[in-house]
Amino acid sequence: MTDATIEGCVLAAANLHQLPPAVLVILLNVEGGTIGHVSENSNDTVDIGPMQVNDIWLPRLARHWHASIPDTFEALRDNFCANLEGGAWILRLELDEARGDFWAGVAIYHSHDLGYQADYLRKVLRQTLILQHVAGRAPAKHEPSG
């Protein structure tokens, strides 16, 4: 998968669900999932793909996509753009549930348990600071003149 494809998927999901693209990049890094990978959880659920979408979302996401649950699972597991769009859709739902409290919505994306939320937000902050540092060191991209 090319950088341009990844960027296109991030921008499309962010635009569709009215999210800052940087938040999706940060969550991708915090979640740490990969295409084709399913992680087992201690509560008998699994997290799927790059955004680590929990399988409890499969029925709702399948309805959202007008797809079967097996097809939804496969898309989340094997298709980066589908996984990102599904994660972005869930994040949008959680932000709406948080009634305008952006960081509460990000925390709810991970869990409704307050203890897990606090730990997750620390990870999000750490990743934000890392990416900010890297971006500050990267050479600026210049648009061709003309």
Secondary structure, 3 states (H helix, E strand, C coil): CCHHHHHHHHHHHHHHCCCCHHHHHHHHHHHCCCCCCEEECCCCCEEECCCCEEHHHHHHHHHHHCCCHHHHHHHHHHCHHHHHHHHHHHHHHHHHHCCCCHHHHHHHHHCCCHHHHHHHHHHHHHHHHHHHHHHHHCCCCCCCCC
